[in-house]
């Protein structure tokens, strides 16, 4: 298992404290909470598929039918990157595991050009993905992805530069009226009449050697990206939406897109939870503490401490080691490794400044509620008439903010509907609810 500090996942930023590691004080490994069902599914998916076969490849100059090549040495990766730098564009995808480490652990990178498909074994000894991530940050070569947010996450963190020249076929398809989000499998079937076959989603991508079927699944994830990019972009040019798709794909060039803010994470708890300011202060402190502790342990945040227990700790704050040791629902590894820290963090939060009160909104008046319903329906229809998936253009929260501000006599709210292609499409509907442009 790769650890932070290896070439595929070096630490980001200065490391003032020694990494605590994924073992406890007595040397035992931190428990793996992956469910037995998921482990069984992984084992079964790694098998050759019980006679399953990959579907035939469609015949097109932009589609490579040959089996993928494998790169598992530093020299081979260096040669591939030099070749990719000479391309106008290439498609890429990754296979990763996200349940056992703080950052995604990349196991495989798939690359497609007009001439061939290559699989980069990210777990092979000596293979350093950093030069590849640097290529993804190079604006001189276009990278074609599908739903590429997670695939692109390491770039800014490890190179100090955000991804550049990214074309996401899932986003682009939304501007020709396709459902958003749409899977690569469905988009290939609808646009190219190409079958990707059964998904290898639950395959054990960290197990070696990779099976022939696994390699075929991985290759199919990039096999059609260049053809999709060509056909989708041609349709967008005809519809006049190419610039809108490019503007939406530009989000990938913003490093803030990939930053983790623990305080904005939606908590997964049982039912609705009423939280007062003191409890919110503890929750915020524990969220920040959990993120740092999980990063040092190289564990997912919710594996270290799940959301429900975190909220329980805020509602029944611990004051002593005894409180921690008897706290029901708190995993024993957390009690062993962090009892005193939990007490210190909790008590500091309770004595420190309280977070600001959240805004309280009165229910919309009947007239405003009726206007919201009308505007929301019209906005969705306007997008559909323009051939744009409404789900990428607008959400009800954005529209509610505008309607509420107007109903309360406040200046128009500035949100993502206030500018760019969304304003261009929706201004005839939103009208004077939008702020004036300078």
Secondary structure, DSSP 8 states (H G I E B T S, - for coil): ---TTSTTS---S---S----SB-TTS-B------HHHHHHHHHHHS--TT---------TTS--S--EEE-SHHHHHHHHHHHHTSSEEEEEEEEE-SSSSS-EEEEEEEE-SS-EEEEETTSTT--THHHHHHHT-TTSEEEESS-HHHHHHHHHHHSS---SEEEHHHHHHTTT--SS--HHHHHHHHH-----S--TTS-TTSSS--HHHHHHHHHHHHTHHHHHHHHHHHHHHHT-HHHHHHHHGGGG-GGGG---GGG-----SS-----HHHHHHHHHHHHHHHHHHHHHT--HHHHS-HHHHHHHHHT---SHHHHHT-TT--HHHHHHHHHHHHHHHHHHHHS-------------HHHHHHHHHHHHHHHHHHHHHT--HHHH--HHHHHHHHHHHHTT-----SGGGSHHHHHHHHHHHGGGS----
